[in-house]
Each structure stands twice: as structure tokens, then as C-alpha cells.
Amino acid sequence: MVVSRRLPSDVEEEILVRVPPQSLLRFRSVCKEWYNRSSSKRFVNRNFAFARPEFMLKSDSHICSVSVDLKEDPTIKVTDFCFDFLRGRRYDLSAMTCDGYMFMYESPKVGIDSGEHRGVVWNPLLRHTKYIAPNETTRTMFMGYDGSSSEKIYKIIGYTYSINDEDAVLEFATNVWEVTHNTSSRMDDACYNSMVSLNGNMYWIAYNYPDIGEYFIEMLDFSKEMIKMFCIVPCKGKKRSFNTPVLSIYKRDRFSVLQQCIFPTREIKIWVTGKKIGNGDDGDDVVWINFMAVSLPDFPMICNDMRTSYFVDYNIYGKSFVLCYHDSKEPEAWVYIVRGDMCKKIKIDEVVSVLQSSVYIPSLITIS
């Protein structure tokens, strides 16, 4: 008779925590113990650290995700999200995600509820939605959390176009806007399609104007509710839309930055930070490392455009650069995977025209 042997609990967790969150949703029904384990805050936070990045795409009528399997012969998988709350609404993805949640807001229709912006926080994987109280003056909003406390305090910070340039903060626990001090004084030179969330804070590329060609990372600190400079990036040049650096997250705990030469080579250079960015870091000890360079004459021009996004990866097959690109001349969207001498181009057949693209991390984290 064969006697079944069970793995030690800690070994079992180390295996499960590396399972993609999409599969864990199904595995929760295996037994009560797996359900309880995969639902604990500690486990879902650990699982989130192993989750693979995907692309979230918005077209005229659909929102879908594109996952990329970076195996020896890469493939993609497209998932279309057909949720009731998306119907009849023109939500802006705003290129912002936090803990696997998309923050989307809807600009008012002309003549209807003028001056009022509706917002929704949405976890595509869990199908969770949380509607945000409308605000009559806030125009640009950012989602994050206060990571200085033992429990994450999720909030939205927005700035206004009022005479006093006041800002507003909404905590998820109360869902009430409160006017606060000014945080938006240095946002005029921000590259909004380069915004990323790390440790609950928002980061983006900005330009040190009128100084000579210095790009830097600026951050919105959600614990102090203020904007400040974080660090200089290793990119030089004049501020222009075609070669503005693009910021992304690398290894879930550090940055990558990309810049493309305009002509004639279209060479792409990518740098990554050598050490992880911890909660509370002020950027003083950030060191940039050359990650890879891509020089392909036929490679598209990656404009400073909301329809283009990228991430980089390093696995057993080597360094990879993954790009989601929409051809403005043709109604087509593509995924490019560049690794060593390989450049694979995969058409996203399910998507005709992309209005917005951002990098998204599936998550089992729940926000009340």
C-alpha cells in the first residue's frame, strides 16, 4: 500500500507563493487549508512580489490585459474584461496602478455634471470595484498608500486648478475628500505616461528646466502628502516628446529607465538601479547600471505616448526587453520581445486601436 507523504508546511508555502495569482484563484477550492493560506495578508503580499507584469490596454470599447510568457519561444495571451461598470463609461486608465489595482477616473460629459470627475478603483483579477466619491475641482489624481504605518492606509491625492492651487486627499476608509496643503507646485514638467507606483508612492520622470538637459525622478510621498525630487537619471538631452526617458519598475523593487536615440540608429538604452528602493529612501544612494542596448534599424520610434509601455526582465533565458506598441499609422497593436539577437514581434489580434497602455501586475490583495 502506498502511503502519501505531505510536504512540510513551509515548503508547501514556498511553492504556492510562486504560483501565478490567476491559478491560485482556482487552487483555493482544493482544500480549506489552501483557501485560508492563500487569503492571508502575508501570503498575498508575498505572492504579489512574485507576480509577472502584464500590459493593460484600453481601446474605444474594451479593456484587456496581455500577458507575455518569456520562455525560449515567447507567446502572449489576451484577456478581455467585459464588466458592467465599464459599459457606457469613458474611464481614463491614467497609467496608474497600485498593488494590482487600476485607478480610473471619468471626465464629465459636456453639459452633464460639468466639473465633476467620477473615479473607480478596480482589481481586474478579483473583479473588485470601489467607487470614489466625486470631486468637483480635482483634475489629476494619484492612488497610493501610506507605507510608514504598520497597516497600509490607501488614499487618493489630487490637485486642483483653483486660484489657491489647493489639493485634496481621500482616504479609502472614509471615502471623503479633504482639502490639504499644496503638493502640485512642481508638476508642470512631469511626464505623465511615465508614472509608476513603488512602496505606495508615485514616481515619474521630470525635466530640470531651464537647466541644461537634466532629467530626474520626482516622487509623490503618500506618507507626507508632498512632492519632492528623488534622484537624477542617467539620460541627457533636450526636453522633447520623441526621446523623453520612460520610467518603469524592475524586479518589483527597483527602477528601470529607457531612452531612445531619434535618428539614425533608433538605438534604445536601458538602465536599472543596482539596489532595491526601500520604503523611506530619499534617493541619495541610487546607482544606475547599464542593463542593455537595443540597436535595430527597423525598430519603431517609441514616442512619449500613452499608447506605449514597456518592462524589462531577467530570467534563465537572459535579459529581455518587452514593449507594447501601437502603430499610429495602422490600426494595429504589437508586442515586441527583444533578447540577445532575437527580436520577436507578435500582433495582438484582439485589439484594433489602442488609446492607452500601462504595465499591470495581477494581485490577490483586497482593499476595503
Secondary structure, DSSP 8 states (H G I E B T S, - for coil): --------HHHHHHHHTTS-HHHHHHHTTS-HHHHHHHHSHHHHHHHHHH---EEEEE-SS-EEEEEEE-SSS-EEEEEEE--GGGTT--EE-TT-EETTEEEEEE---TTSSTT-EEEEEEETTTTEEEEEEEESSEEEEEEEEETTSSS-EEEEEEEE-STT--EEEEETTTTEEEEE----TT-TTB-GGG-EEETTEEEEEEE-SSSSSEEEEEEEETTTTEEEEEEEEEEES---TTT--EEEEETTTEEEEEEE--SSS--EEEEEESS---TT--STT--EEEEEEE--TTS----S-TT-EEEEEEETTEEEEEEEEEETTTTEEEEEEEETTEEEEEE-TT-S--SEEEEE--------
